[in-house]
Amino acid sequence: MAPVKRRVFNTKNELAAGLAKYTADLSSKFCKERGVFTVVLSGGDLISWLWKLLGPPYIDSIEWSKWHIFWVDERVCGWDDVDSNYKLAYDGFLSKVPIPAENIYAIDNGLGAEGNAELAAERYEEGLRQKVNQNIIRTYKSSGFPQFDLQLLGMGPDGHMASLFPGHDEINEKVKWVTYITDSPKPPPKRITFTLPVINCASYNVMAVCDKEQADSVAAAFTHTKDVPAGRLTADVEVVWFLDQAAASKLPRGGCSIL
Ligand SMILES: O=C(O)[C@H](O)[C@@H](O)[C@H](O)[C@H](O)COP(=O)(O)O
């Protein structure tokens, strides 16, 4: 079982600095070892915490051309919709770094705009399989599941991660790589999402959470005291929770490494 670590920061700026260094170090490791770096983004506040990567020293030192970008979950809508996680990431991050457009794997725009969640999930999974066949994405040991290098995740106040919500059955999916939901408690209702086995096969999983609204679920995730999907997060190499003081305020002391 991969170690689950937590890092607690005094401010969001310090958290953003920690996140940038962690990401840049892994970028350098994977670009050197594999010649590519597969990065999975989520929606929510995460994108706003990536801003330190957009300035020195990272903007000029990261090998952006080797990055390949995927989404752990996406709202079923067109790319220009205000709800789109692709649009959020494009406006706040991807449009400001030189990642080749062909290395960015968004939901199918037409199926998204049509609201076809089932087919959009199938199409996204097909796309992942193509990238496995092209050796862009590795597979995890003998399981055949895709193994991403780094996933950058967020958690909602109810403890959901990706679009795996407490009390919803999608979290029990064991075969598909990508599934869908049409009654998400967090709007909008239609989403596609990586399944738990795919999320947990990643080499490195980062869970970035700020603010006191999330504090109860952060504590529950670490103590497994209630149905919190994020409490089931693991990884191949390590999971690191990046927390601000407010989000960490209800954590029991000890039991986990604090870096
Ligand atoms: O599409 C989404 O809604 C996100 O991918 C979602 O899973 C998000 O990561 C969490 O809800 C945390 O969101 P916040 O950071 O905004 O709390």
The ligand as an SDF file (V2000), in Angstrom:
LIG
                    3D

 17 16  0  0  0  0  0  0  0  0999 V2000
  -15.7750   18.6440  -11.8550 O   0  0  0  0  0  0  0  0  0  0  0  0
  -15.6540   18.8570  -10.6830 C   0  0  0  0  0  0  0  0  0  0  0  0
  -16.5450   19.3540  -10.0100 O   0  0  0  0  0  0  0  0  0  0  0  0
  -14.3550   18.5290  -10.0350 C   0  0  0  0  0  0  0  0  0  0  0  0
  -13.4610   17.8370  -10.7540 O   0  0  0  0  0  0  0  0  0  0  0  0
  -14.5480   18.0110   -8.6310 C   0  0  0  0  0  0  0  0  0  0  0  0
  -14.3270   16.6670   -8.4360 O   0  0  0  0  0  0  0  0  0  0  0  0
  -13.6840   18.8530   -7.7700 C   0  0  0  0  0  0  0  0  0  0  0  0
  -12.3480   18.4700   -7.8570 O   0  0  0  0  0  0  0  0  0  0  0  0
  -14.1340   18.8410   -6.3440 C   0  0  0  0  0  0  0  0  0  0  0  0
  -15.5130   19.0790   -6.2920 O   0  0  0  0  0  0  0  0  0  0  0  0
  -13.4670   19.9020   -5.5180 C   0  0  0  0  0  0  0  0  0  0  0  0
  -13.8890   21.1230   -5.9850 O   0  0  0  0  0  0  0  0  0  0  0  0
  -13.4930   22.4380   -5.2400 P   0  0  0  0  0  0  0  0  0  0  0  0
  -12.0010   22.5050   -5.2680 O   0  0  0  0  0  0  0  0  0  0  0  0
  -14.1130   23.5260   -6.0540 O   0  0  0  0  0  0  0  0  0  0  0  0
  -14.0360   22.3160   -3.8510 O   0  0  0  0  0  0  0  0  0  0  0  0
  1  2  2  0
  2  3  1  0
  2  4  1  0
  4  5  1  0
  4  6  1  0
  6  7  1  0
  6  8  1  0
  8  9  1  0
  8 10  1  0
 10 11  1  0
 10 12  1  0
 12 13  1  0
 13 14  1  0
 14 15  2  0
 14 16  1  0
 14 17  1  0
M  END
$$$$
